[in-house]
Amino acid sequence: MSPTRRTPAPPRERILAAAMAMIAERGLEKLTMAALGREVGMSSGHLLYYFHSKDELLLQTLEWSEGRLGTERARLLARPASARERLDAYVDLYVPDGHRDPHWTLWLEVWNRSQNADGAARDRQAAIEGAWHRDLAALLAEGVSRGEFRRVDADRFAARLRALLDGFSIHVAIGLRGTDRGQVLAHVREFLETALLAS
């Protein structure tokens, strides 16, 4: 009798990419373990074996998506351009593309679920936030040192600017009427001109 052949599990990245694609195409509410399993040719039990819970699947998908955004952010910030031009690129990357932007939809769900998350999961979320913060603070400090920006405490200004971006981004992601991506970018440009640009 020949041994039973096992179908190898798809690579982790393929599963996470499929989860992100499902969020983009069908919305987060349609992302179930059973539906994702059908998409990648695995049972929901197999997925639970690898990810242990839907919360963990969502957090790993967010980490995967953030890794891709981090690569893009590093590329934009390394360009030979002024600090202001690179700051505009950072803001452009940060703000959602529009209502139901899949990355922001996922972020909002992970944030919501984090109320019951353990310390390790919270640390992983903090690491994602920390990467965005460190890159922004470094860019602000560079702009100050070059005389492009007013003398500000880069770390404190980064914290405030990201809070502003988060608030506006949530409005865009949930489709709050009267708030679209173009309006948000205009608001942020105006804020930066008055609060940051050297006169």
N, C-alpha and C positions, 0 to 999 in steps of 0.2 A: 504494500500500500504506500503510495507516494505521500510525502508530507504535505500538509495544507499550506498553500502559498499565502502569505500575508501581503496585503497591499500597503506599500510604505506610505507613511503620512506625508502630506505635502510639506515643503519647507515652511518654516514659521513665517518668513516674509511674505510668501504667497497667501497665507491665511490672513495676515494682517492687511495686505493690499486688497484682498477680496472683501474684508470687513469694511474698509474705508470706501471701496467702490459701492458697496451696498448702501451705506449711509448716504453717499452722494446721489445715487439713483433712486432709492426707495424711501429714504428717511430712516432715522434711528429706530423708530417704533417697529420697523419691519426686520430689523437685525435681531433675529433669534438664533440660538445655538443650532436649532434644527434647520433653519433656512441657510445659515452660513455653512453648515455641514453639507447640505445638498450642493451648494455652490462649489465647494472644494473637494467633494467626493469623500466625505468622512461622516461618520455618525456623530450625533450630538454628544454621545457618551465619550467618543474619542476626543472631541474638542474639550470636554470637561476634564478629561484625564490630563491634557496638556496645559490647560489654562485654569483649571480648578473652579472658576466661577465666571459669570458674565462680567462682573466688576473687573476682574483681572484681565479678561480679554479686552475690555474697553481701555483700560489703562495701558496695556501693551500696544494697542493700536494707536493710542495717542502718542506714546513714546516713539513709535515707528514714524508716525507722521511728523512729529516734532524734529526727529533726526533729519528728515528730508528738508524741513524748513530751516533747520540750523545750518545745513550745508549751503542752502540758497542765501541765507542771511550772511554767512561768512564770505561768500563770493561777492555779495553786494557791498559789504563793508570794507573789503580789501581793494576795491576799485580805486584807480588813481583819480579821485574826484574830491571836491571840497567836502568839508564836514557837513555843511548844510545839505548838499546834494545827497550824501549818503544817509543823512538823517531822514530826508524825504523818502528815500528808498526803504529805510527801516519801517517808517510809518505805513507806507504803501503795502509792505509785506504783512504788517501786523493786522491791519483793518480787514475784516471779512470782505469777500467778493460781493456778497449780497445776502438776501434772506435765505436761510437754511444752508449757508456755507458749511460744507461737511466737516471741516476741521473745527470750526467754532461750535457747531452742533455737538460734536463729540466732546469738546472742552467743557461746554456747559453741563453735559450729562455727567462727566467725571467729577466736576466741581460739586454738582448736586449730590452725587453718591458719596463724596468724600466726608460728609457729615458722620458717616458710620465707618469710615476707613480706619485701618490700623495705622500705627506709627510708621511702618515701613512704606506703605502706600503714600502716606502724606509726605514722607521724605522724597519719594520719587516725583511727586507733583511739584514739590518745592525746587527740585533740581531743574525741572523744565522752566519754571518761572525764573530761577536764578540765572540761567543761561541768557534769557532775553534781557534781564536786568543788567548783568555784567557787561554785555555787548553795548547796551545803550549808555551806561555810565562811562565806559571807556571812550566812546565816540564823543560824548559831551565834554569830557575832560580834554580830549584832543582839540575839539573846536575852541574851547576856552584858551588852551595854551597857544593856539595859532592866532588868537585875536578875532576869530569869526563869531564867537559867542560871548555874551557878557560873562563876567566872573560870577559863576554860580557854584554851589556845592553839587558836583556832578551826581553823586549818589542820591541826594535828597531830590534833586530835580528829576532824575530818572524815575524815582518812586512815584512822584506826583504825575509825571507825564504818562507813565504806564497806567496809573489809575484812571486818568482821563481817557486814554485809549481803550481801556477795558470797558468803561461805561458806555462810550460811543459804540464800541464794537458789539456789545450785547444788544443795543438798540437795532443795529443793522442786522445782526444774525437772527433776531426774533421777528424782524419785519415790522418794527414799530412804525406806525404811519407818520410821515413827515420827517423821517430820518433815513436817508439813503447814503450809500458810500461816498458819493460826490459831495454831499453836504458835510459829512463828517470830515473828509479830507480838507475841505475849505475851512471849517472851524479850527482844525488842528493847525493848519498853516497860519491862520490869523493869531492863534495863541502863541505859536513859536515866534512870530514876528514881533509881537509886543513883549513877550516875557524873556526871550533868549537872544535875539539877534543884537549884536553889538551896534551901537549907534555911532 
